[in-house]
Amino acid sequence: MAKKLTLTDLIKEKEKYQVKSNITKDLFIKRIGASITIKKAERALCLECIEMANDPEREDMADIHMLYNTVTEPNLKDTELHEAYDCKEPYDIVEKIFEPGEIASIAGEGMELSGYGSGVKAVEDLKN
């Protein structure tokens, strides 16, 4: 049975339950043979990406936008990197380095790290 969160728990273990903004996660990219680091996205970025995904004219940019703004290592915003890969626009670097499936997976990890994933389940589902 799932533990019921109480007011006492929230007060007693404030540090444990308080939302943190400086969370990062390393992701291994098999094709590249190396890992990258993503950071927890701000709420505004997540909502912007959700809005983009629901707009037929911009849906193809939603994952690219999320990835570009959450990958911290390597720094995809580096102008020297853009020049080396002959990028016309800064966002071009994403598709020059990552495959479409990798982009979707990394963006999904960014959303999940930011609380927009499957971290919430109905109690009935846990019992089954």
VOPAGU-2260 file (C-alpha; in pm, 1 decimal, decimal comma):
REM VOPAGU-2260
SITE   aa  ch    i         X         Y         Z
SITE  MET   A    0       0,0       0,0       0,0
SITE  ALA   A    1     123,6     346,0     -88,4
SITE  LYS   A    2     220,8     575,9     198,1
SITE  LYS   A    3     -11,3     873,8     247,2
SITE  LEU   A    4     175,1    1205,9     253,8
SITE  THR   A    5      89,4    1403,2     566,4
SITE  LEU   A    6     133,2    1759,1     683,0
SITE  THR   A    7     373,7    1630,3     948,5
SITE  ASP   A    8     587,5    1465,2     678,3
SITE  LEU   A    9     595,2    1786,8     475,6
SITE  ILE   A   10     711,3    1990,8     774,0
SITE  LYS   A   11     945,8    1735,3     928,3
SITE  GLU   A   12    1119,5    1645,5     602,5
SITE  LYS   A   13    1098,3    1979,7     423,0
SITE  GLU   A   14    1433,5    1932,4     247,8
SITE  LYS   A   15    1321,4    1599,1     102,7
SITE  TYR   A   16     992,6    1727,3     -39,2
SITE  GLN   A   17    1085,3    2080,2    -146,9
SITE  VAL   A   18    1106,2    2127,0    -526,2
SITE  LYS   A   19    1464,0    2180,0    -640,5
SITE  SER   A   20    1568,3    2361,6    -955,3
SITE  ASN   A   21    1933,9    2264,0    -995,2
SITE  ILE   A   22    1879,9    1900,0   -1091,8
SITE  THR   A   23    2084,1    1741,4   -1370,5
SITE  LYS   A   24    2095,2    1398,0   -1528,4
SITE  ASP   A   25    2353,3    1224,7   -1744,4
SITE  LEU   A   26    2226,3    1038,3   -2049,9
SITE  PHE   A   27    2433,8     787,7   -2245,7
SITE  ILE   A   28    2395,3     814,4   -2623,1
SITE  LYS   A   29    2476,9     466,9   -2754,2
SITE  ARG   A   30    2547,6     570,0   -3116,3
SITE  ILE   A   31    2792,4     837,9   -3003,1
SITE  GLY   A   32    2943,6     622,0   -2729,1
SITE  ALA   A   33    2941,7     908,1   -2479,6
SITE  SER   A   34    2710,4    1078,4   -2233,5
SITE  ILE   A   35    2556,2    1423,2   -2224,8
SITE  THR   A   36    2416,3    1618,4   -1930,3
SITE  ILE   A   37    2069,7    1768,4   -1921,8
SITE  LYS   A   38    1921,9    2002,1   -1662,3
SITE  LYS   A   39    1572,6    2028,2   -1521,3
SITE  ALA   A   40    1374,0    2264,2   -1743,1
SITE  GLU   A   41    1187,0    2561,9   -1607,3
SITE  ARG   A   42     808,6    2541,7   -1615,9
SITE  ALA   A   43     787,2    2808,6   -1887,8
SITE  LEU   A   44    1010,5    2606,4   -2121,6
SITE  CYS   A   45     805,6    2290,4   -2065,5
SITE  LEU   A   46     479,3    2471,1   -2132,6
SITE  GLU   A   47     627,4    2633,7   -2442,2
SITE  CYS   A   48     735,7    2293,0   -2574,6
SITE  ILE   A   49     393,2    2143,5   -2503,8
SITE  GLU   A   50     232,8    2435,2   -2687,4
SITE  MET   A   51     470,9    2386,7   -2981,0
SITE  ALA   A   52     395,7    2012,6   -2991,8
SITE  ASN   A   53      24,6    2089,9   -3020,7
SITE  ASP   A   54      73,9    2340,4   -3303,7
SITE  PRO   A   55      86,1    2166,1   -3644,8
SITE  GLU   A   56     309,6    2443,8   -3781,7
SITE  ARG   A   57     569,9    2412,6   -3502,6
SITE  GLU   A   58     533,8    2055,8   -3372,7
SITE  ASP   A   59     855,7    1942,3   -3542,6
SITE  MET   A   60    1051,5    2198,8   -3337,3
SITE  ALA   A   61     919,3    2110,3   -2989,1
SITE  ASP   A   62    1173,0    1836,6   -2909,0
SITE  ILE   A   63    1457,2    2031,2   -3071,0
SITE  HIS   A   64    1367,6    2337,4   -2861,1
SITE  MET   A   65    1361,3    2127,2   -2541,4
SITE  LEU   A   66    1691,6    1955,2   -2618,5
SITE  TYR   A   67    1870,6    2276,8   -2719,1
SITE  ASN   A   68    1766,0    2446,3   -2395,9
SITE  THR   A   69    1825,9    2159,6   -2150,8
SITE  VAL   A   70    2154,9    2002,4   -2265,2
SITE  THR   A   71    2431,7    2161,6   -2058,8
SITE  GLU   A   72    2724,4    1936,4   -2155,9
SITE  PRO   A   73    2828,5    1972,8   -2426,2
SITE  ASN   A   74    2725,8    2336,1   -2459,5
SITE  LEU   A   75    2509,5    2329,4   -2773,0
SITE  LYS   A   76    2480,8    2708,4   -2763,0
SITE  ASP   A   77    2853,4    2757,1   -2827,3
SITE  THR   A   78    2906,2    2973,5   -3137,3
SITE  GLU   A   79    3237,0    2800,6   -3218,2
SITE  LEU   A   80    3046,9    2469,7   -3231,8
SITE  HIS   A   81    2786,0    2625,9   -3463,1
SITE  GLU   A   82    3060,4    2750,9   -3693,9
SITE  ALA   A   83    3236,5    2411,9   -3697,5
SITE  TYR   A   84    2911,3    2241,6   -3805,2
SITE  ASP   A   85    2818,4    2520,3   -4050,7
SITE  CYS   A   86    2488,4    2598,3   -3877,9
SITE  LYS   A   87    2274,6    2867,4   -4039,4
SITE  GLU   A   88    2058,8    2891,2   -3724,2
SITE  PRO   A   89    2167,3    2796,6   -3368,3
SITE  TYR   A   90    1901,3    2523,4   -3343,1
SITE  ASP   A   91    2049,3    2348,7   -3650,0
SITE  ILE   A   92    2320,7    2200,3   -3426,6
SITE  VAL   A   93    2068,4    1963,8   -3268,6
SITE  GLU   A   94    1989,3    1781,7   -3593,6
SITE  LYS   A   95    2354,6    1785,4   -3701,6
SITE  ILE   A   96    2460,2    1591,4   -3390,1
SITE  PHE   A   97    2156,9    1382,7   -3287,8
SITE  GLU   A   98    1934,9    1140,2   -3478,9
SITE  PRO   A   99    1557,3    1210,6   -3474,9
SITE  GLY   A  100    1489,6     925,9   -3228,7
SITE  GLU   A  101    1767,4    1046,9   -3000,0
SITE  ILE   A  102    1621,2    1398,8   -3006,1
SITE  ALA   A  103    1279,0    1267,7   -2902,8
SITE  SER   A  104    1427,1    1050,9   -2625,4
SITE  ILE   A  105    1645,3    1328,8   -2484,2
SITE  ALA   A  106    1356,1    1578,2   -2493,4
SITE  GLY   A  107    1135,5    1321,0   -2318,6
SITE  GLU   A  108    1397,3    1276,6   -2046,5
SITE  GLY   A  109    1406,0    1655,7   -2005,5
SITE  MET   A  110    1030,4    1670,4   -1962,9
SITE  GLU   A  111    1033,2    1381,5   -1717,1
SITE  LEU   A  112    1316,7    1536,2   -1514,9
SITE  SER   A  113    1097,6    1846,9   -1491,6
SITE  GLY   A  114     799,1    1654,7   -1355,6
SITE  TYR   A  115     607,8    1613,7   -1682,0
SITE  GLY   A  116     654,7    1240,1   -1703,9
SITE  SER   A  117     499,5     933,9   -1553,3
SITE  GLY   A  118     598,4    1008,0   -1193,3
SITE  VAL   A  119     237,3    1020,6   -1076,0
SITE  LYS   A  120      14,8     710,9   -1062,1
SITE  ALA   A  121    -335,2     657,4    -931,1
SITE  VAL   A  122    -332,3     459,4    -605,2
SITE  GLU   A  123    -562,8     197,9    -763,1
SITE  ASP   A  124    -298,0     131,5   -1029,9
SITE  LEU   A  125     -37,9      62,6    -760,9
SITE  LYS   A  126    -258,1    -201,5    -597,0
SITE  ASN   A  127    -286,9    -409,1    -917,7
